[in-house]
Amino acid sequence: MEEDARSAAAFYGRACEGGLMAACNDLGTLHEDGRGVDVDLARARGLYERACQAHEFVACNNLGLLYENGQGVTRDARRAVMLYDSACQGGSGLGCASLGLMYQTGQGVPTDAAFAMALFARACERREQLGCVQLGIAYEEGDGGRGDLEAASRLFAHACSAGELLGCTRLGLLNQSGRGALQNDRRAVELFEQACNGSELRGCNSLAFMLEAGRGVPAADPARAARLYDQACEGGVVRACSNLGSLALRGVGVTRDPARAVVLFQRACDGLYALGCSNLGALYESGQGAPQDLARAAALYTRACDGRSAQGCFNLGRLVEGGRGVASDVERARDLYVRACQGGYAAACNR
């Protein structure tokens, strides 16, 4: 495989020098990923710029990704938006999908859910399956005031059948929950397996959850669940880090190791997964895996609650009510319990 990549790099190099801009873009991706050549983000950027300026619009999208993520360049969300817009206007469905994500999240532009959906629809019409998936997610979550679970299910199924494995994961989640599709744990497991086998790591995390819970499978398999959580965590799925931390804390599927749980919850929290912050706060509150530190626990619960973790709001409410690690404030505690209850944390509803 590496020899094939080196041969491809040599071919693309000759073709690029001969003026074939698609080859310049392809050579840029090899330099970005380190396939067949050394990783060289500066070289990748130069190749993308050359191709983009010559109206190779996929290269404009790739250059935009470098600026969005700050890879080899100073992070510049506005510059990324301009490049995605050029790609989209030039006919790149991927450019439209990338631009839609910027409008959806308010990076480099004001948040505009309705316009983001229009961009996702344009990408999907151009057979960019990532656009179909993102449009499905927008329908599922009711962005732009247009919730439609049946439409979301159709879009996920279409994308999955076309090879976009994130579509398989999202369709599996609907089957798992019964939202927008008939509840079917076995079908959910099949879809998660399909996604995970193609290295769609969010699918691996979801498959691990089913194996841990024994849903849609002949028997629970916490050891395999732990391996899959670890694979997904190492690949950047921070929710999986938190899930693996929970197994390590309880000694399920892996050796019990509260100190490892602290590291995993911290990783999840640093990745803005609010429940990871709440779980980490619980360890600092109890002194498991780390020295007891109630002030730090309160700070972590605050971060979790601000990130919409109902559990985090409840845990912070307990500390605030009792004046542990933070000033006692009965009214504030009551407000936190209300937030937790409204967020679906049942134990808070009776406080």
C-alpha positions as CSV (number, residue, x, y, z in Angstrom):
1,M,0.0,0.0,0.0
2,E,2.8,2.4,0.9
3,E,4.6,1.6,-2.4
4,D,1.3,2.3,-4.3
5,A,1.0,5.7,-2.4
6,R,4.6,6.6,-3.4
7,S,3.9,5.7,-7.0
8,A,0.7,7.8,-6.9
9,A,2.7,10.8,-5.4
10,A,5.2,10.6,-8.2
11,F,2.5,10.4,-10.8
12,Y,0.6,13.3,-9.3
13,G,3.8,15.4,-9.1
14,R,4.5,15.0,-12.8
15,A,0.9,15.7,-13.7
16,C,0.8,18.7,-11.5
17,E,3.9,20.1,-13.1
18,G,2.3,19.5,-16.4
19,G,-0.6,21.8,-15.5
20,L,-3.2,19.2,-14.4
21,M,-4.8,21.0,-11.4
22,A,-6.7,18.0,-10.1
23,A,-3.4,16.2,-9.7
24,C,-2.1,19.2,-7.7
25,N,-5.0,18.8,-5.4
26,D,-4.5,15.0,-5.1
27,L,-0.8,15.5,-4.3
28,G,-1.8,18.0,-1.7
29,T,-4.0,15.4,0.1
30,L,-1.1,13.0,0.1
31,H,1.2,15.6,1.7
32,E,-1.6,16.5,4.2
33,D,-2.1,12.8,5.3
34,G,1.5,11.6,4.9
35,R,0.7,8.9,2.4
36,G,3.6,8.0,0.1
37,V,5.3,11.3,1.1
38,D,6.3,13.0,4.3
39,V,3.6,15.0,6.1
40,D,4.1,18.6,4.8
41,L,1.2,20.9,5.5
42,A,3.0,23.9,4.0
43,R,3.4,22.0,0.8
44,A,-0.2,20.8,0.9
45,R,-1.4,24.4,1.4
46,G,0.7,25.6,-1.6
47,L,-0.7,22.9,-3.8
48,Y,-4.3,23.6,-2.8
49,E,-3.8,27.3,-3.3
50,R,-2.4,26.7,-6.8
51,A,-5.3,24.4,-7.8
52,C,-8.0,26.6,-6.2
53,Q,-6.7,29.7,-8.0
54,A,-7.1,27.7,-11.2
55,H,-10.7,26.9,-10.3
56,E,-10.2,23.3,-9.1
57,F,-12.9,23.8,-6.5
58,V,-12.4,20.7,-4.5
59,A,-9.0,22.2,-3.7
60,C,-10.7,25.3,-2.4
61,N,-12.6,23.2,0.0
62,N,-9.5,21.3,1.1
63,L,-7.7,24.6,1.7
64,G,-10.7,25.9,3.7
65,L,-10.4,22.8,6.0
66,L,-6.8,23.8,6.7
67,Y,-7.9,27.3,7.7
68,E,-10.9,26.1,9.7
69,N,-8.8,23.7,11.7
70,G,-5.6,25.7,11.9
71,Q,-3.5,23.0,10.2
72,G,-0.3,24.4,8.9
73,V,-1.8,27.9,8.9
74,T,-3.2,30.3,11.5
75,R,-6.8,29.4,12.2
76,D,-9.0,31.7,10.2
77,A,-12.7,30.9,10.2
78,R,-13.6,33.8,7.9
79,R,-11.0,32.7,5.3
80,A,-12.4,29.2,5.5
81,V,-15.9,30.5,4.8
82,M,-14.7,32.4,1.8
83,L,-13.0,29.3,0.4
84,Y,-16.0,27.1,1.1
85,D,-18.2,29.6,-0.6
86,S,-15.9,29.6,-3.7
87,A,-16.1,25.9,-3.8
88,C,-19.8,25.8,-3.4
89,Q,-20.4,28.5,-6.1
90,G,-18.0,26.5,-8.4
91,G,-20.2,23.4,-8.2
92,S,-18.6,21.5,-5.3
93,G,-21.2,19.7,-3.2
94,L,-18.6,19.2,-0.5
95,G,-18.0,22.9,-0.5
96,C,-21.7,23.6,0.1
97,A,-21.8,21.0,2.9
98,S,-18.7,22.6,4.5
99,L,-20.2,26.1,4.2
100,G,-23.4,24.8,5.7
101,L,-21.6,23.6,8.8
102,M,-20.0,27.0,9.3
103,Y,-23.5,28.7,9.2
104,Q,-24.9,26.0,11.4
105,T,-22.3,26.5,14.1
106,G,-21.7,30.3,13.6
107,Q,-18.0,30.0,12.7
108,G,-16.8,33.0,10.7
109,V,-20.4,34.0,10.0
110,P,-23.5,34.7,12.0
111,T,-25.5,31.5,12.9
112,D,-28.2,30.9,10.3
113,A,-29.9,27.5,10.6
114,A,-32.2,28.0,7.7
115,F,-29.4,29.0,5.3
116,A,-27.4,26.0,6.6
117,M,-30.2,23.7,5.7
118,A,-30.5,25.2,2.2
119,L,-26.7,24.6,1.7
120,F,-27.0,21.0,2.9
121,A,-29.9,20.5,0.5
122,R,-27.8,21.9,-2.4
123,A,-24.9,19.6,-1.5
124,C,-27.3,16.6,-1.3
125,E,-28.8,17.5,-4.7
126,R,-25.2,17.4,-6.1
127,R,-24.9,13.9,-4.7
128,E,-22.6,14.8,-1.9
129,Q,-23.7,12.3,0.7
130,L,-22.2,14.3,3.6
131,G,-24.7,17.0,2.7
132,C,-27.5,14.5,2.8
133,V,-26.5,13.3,6.3
134,Q,-26.2,16.9,7.6
135,L,-29.6,17.8,6.1
136,G,-31.0,14.7,7.9
137,I,-29.4,15.8,11.2
138,A,-31.0,19.2,10.8
139,Y,-34.4,17.6,10.2
140,E,-33.9,15.3,13.1
141,E,-33.0,18.2,15.5
142,G,-35.6,20.6,14.1
143,D,-33.1,23.2,12.9
144,G,-34.7,26.2,11.2
145,G,-38.0,25.2,12.7
146,R,-38.3,22.2,10.3
147,G,-38.3,19.0,12.4
148,D,-39.1,15.9,10.3
149,L,-37.9,12.6,11.6
150,E,-39.3,10.6,8.6
151,A,-37.3,12.8,6.2
152,A,-34.2,12.4,8.4
153,S,-34.6,8.6,8.3
154,R,-34.9,8.6,4.5
155,L,-31.8,10.8,4.1
156,F,-29.7,8.7,6.4
157,A,-30.8,5.5,4.6
158,H,-30.0,7.1,1.2
159,A,-26.6,8.2,2.4
160,C,-25.8,4.9,4.1
161,S,-26.7,2.9,0.9
162,A,-24.4,5.3,-1.1
163,G,-21.5,4.5,1.2
164,E,-21.5,7.5,3.6
165,L,-21.0,5.6,6.8
166,L,-22.0,8.5,9.1
167,G,-25.5,8.0,7.5
168,C,-25.4,4.4,8.7
169,T,-24.6,5.5,12.3
170,R,-27.3,8.1,12.3
171,L,-29.9,5.7,10.9
172,G,-28.8,3.2,13.6
173,L,-29.4,5.7,16.3
174,L,-32.9,6.3,15.0
175,N,-33.5,2.5,15.1
176,Q,-32.0,2.3,18.5
177,S,-34.4,5.0,19.9
178,G,-37.4,4.4,17.7
179,R,-37.4,8.0,16.6
180,G,-38.4,8.3,12.9
181,A,-38.2,4.6,12.4
182,L,-39.5,1.4,14.0
183,Q,-37.6,0.6,17.1
184,N,-35.3,-2.3,16.2
185,D,-32.2,-3.0,18.3
186,R,-30.9,-5.8,16.0
187,R,-31.1,-3.5,12.9
188,A,-29.3,-0.8,14.9
189,V,-26.5,-3.2,15.7
190,E,-26.2,-4.1,12.1
191,L,-25.9,-0.5,11.0
192,F,-23.4,0.3,13.8
193,E,-21.3,-2.7,12.7
194,Q,-21.4,-1.6,9.1
195,A,-20.2,1.9,10.1
196,C,-17.6,0.7,12.5
197,N,-16.2,-1.8,10.0
198,G,-15.6,1.1,7.7
199,S,-13.8,3.0,10.5
200,E,-16.7,5.4,11.2
201,L,-15.7,5.7,14.8
202,R,-19.0,7.2,16.1
203,G,-20.5,3.9,14.9
204,C,-17.9,2.0,16.9
205,N,-18.9,4.0,20.0
206,S,-22.6,3.3,19.4
207,L,-21.9,-0.4,18.8
208,A,-20.0,-0.6,22.0
209,F,-23.0,0.9,23.9
210,M,-25.2,-1.9,22.5
211,L,-22.7,-4.5,23.5
212,E,-22.3,-3.1,26.9
213,A,-26.0,-3.0,27.5
214,G,-26.7,-6.4,25.7
215,R,-29.2,-4.8,23.3
216,G,-29.7,-6.3,19.9
217,V,-27.0,-9.0,20.5
218,P,-27.3,-12.5,22.0
219,A,-25.4,-11.5,25.1
220,A,-23.7,-8.5,26.6
221,D,-20.0,-8.3,25.8
222,P,-18.4,-5.6,28.0
223,A,-14.8,-6.6,27.0
224,R,-15.5,-6.0,23.3
225,A,-17.4,-2.9,24.3
226,A,-14.3,-1.6,26.1
227,R,-12.1,-2.3,23.1
228,L,-14.4,-0.4,20.8
229,Y,-14.7,2.5,23.2
230,D,-10.9,2.6,23.3
231,Q,-10.7,2.6,19.5
232,A,-13.2,5.4,19.2
233,C,-11.6,7.4,22.0
234,E,-8.2,7.2,20.4
235,G,-9.7,8.3,17.1
236,G,-11.1,11.5,18.7
237,V,-14.7,10.5,19.7
238,V,-14.7,12.1,23.2
239,R,-18.0,10.6,24.2
240,A,-16.3,7.2,23.9
241,C,-13.6,8.3,26.3
242,S,-16.2,9.1,28.9
243,N,-17.9,5.7,28.2
244,L,-14.6,3.9,28.6
245,G,-14.0,5.9,31.8
246,S,-17.2,4.6,33.3
247,L,-16.2,1.0,32.6
248,A,-12.7,1.6,34.1
249,L,-14.3,3.1,37.2
250,R,-16.6,0.1,37.7
251,G,-14.2,-2.5,36.5
252,V,-16.6,-3.8,33.8
253,G,-14.9,-5.3,30.8
254,V,-11.5,-3.9,31.9
255,T,-9.5,-3.9,35.2
256,R,-11.0,-1.4,37.7
257,D,-8.8,1.7,37.6
258,P,-10.2,4.9,39.0
259,A,-7.0,6.8,38.1
260,R,-7.5,5.8,34.4
261,A,-11.1,6.9,34.7
262,V,-9.9,10.4,35.8
263,V,-7.7,10.6,32.7
264,L,-10.5,9.5,30.3
265,F,-13.1,11.8,31.8
266,Q,-10.7,14.7,31.6
267,R,-10.1,13.9,27.9
268,A,-13.8,13.9,27.3
269,C,-14.3,17.1,29.3
270,D,-11.5,18.8,27.4
271,G,-13.3,17.8,24.2
272,L,-16.4,19.7,25.4
273,Y,-18.4,16.6,26.2
274,A,-20.4,17.9,29.2
275,L,-21.2,14.5,30.8
276,G,-17.5,13.8,30.9
277,C,-17.0,17.0,33.0
278,S,-19.8,15.9,35.3
279,N,-18.3,12.4,35.7
280,L,-14.9,13.9,36.4
281,G,-16.4,16.2,39.0
282,A,-17.9,13.2,40.7
283,L,-14.4,11.7,41.1
284,Y,-13.0,14.9,42.6
285,E,-16.0,15.1,44.9
286,S,-15.5,11.6,46.2
287,G,-11.7,11.4,46.0
288,Q,-11.7,8.4,43.7
289,G,-8.7,8.2,41.4
290,A,-7.6,11.7,42.5
291,P,-7.4,13.7,45.7
292,Q,-10.7,15.0,46.9
293,D,-11.2,18.6,45.8
294,L,-14.7,20.0,46.3
295,A,-14.0,23.4,44.7
296,R,-12.7,21.7,41.6
297,A,-15.7,19.4,41.6
298,A,-18.0,22.4,41.7
299,A,-16.1,24.0,38.8
300,L,-16.5,20.9,36.7
301,Y,-20.2,20.5,37.5
302,T,-20.6,24.2,36.5
303,R,-18.9,23.5,33.2
304,A,-21.1,20.4,32.7
305,C,-24.3,22.3,33.6
306,D,-23.4,25.1,31.2
307,G,-22.8,22.5,28.6
308,R,-26.4,21.3,29.1
309,S,-25.7,18.2,31.2
310,A,-28.7,17.7,33.4
311,Q,-26.6,15.5,35.7
312,G,-24.1,18.3,36.0
313,C,-26.8,20.7,37.1
314,F,-28.1,18.3,39.6
315,N,-24.7,17.6,41.1
316,L,-23.8,21.3,41.3
317,G,-27.2,21.9,43.0
318,R,-26.3,19.4,45.7
319,L,-23.0,21.1,46.4
320,V,-24.6,24.6,46.3
321,E,-27.4,23.5,48.6
322,G,-24.9,22.1,51.1
323,G,-22.3,24.8,50.8
324,R,-19.6,22.2,49.8
325,G,-16.8,23.6,47.7
326,V,-18.9,26.6,46.9
327,A,-21.0,29.2,48.8
328,S,-24.3,27.9,50.1
329,D,-27.2,29.4,48.2
330,V,-30.6,27.7,48.6
331,E,-32.3,29.7,45.8
332,R,-29.5,29.0,43.3
333,A,-29.7,25.3,44.3
334,R,-33.4,25.3,43.6
335,D,-32.8,26.8,40.2
336,L,-30.2,24.2,39.4
337,Y,-32.6,21.4,40.3
338,V,-35.3,22.9,38.1
339,R,-32.8,23.0,35.2
340,A,-31.8,19.4,35.8
341,C,-35.4,18.3,36.0
342,Q,-36.3,20.1,32.8
343,G,-33.3,18.4,31.2
344,G,-34.7,15.0,32.1
345,Y,-32.8,14.1,35.3
346,A,-35.6,12.6,37.3
347,A,-33.9,12.6,40.7
348,A,-33.8,16.4,40.5
349,C,-37.6,16.7,40.2
350,N,-38.3,15.9,43.8
351,R,-35.7,18.2,45.4
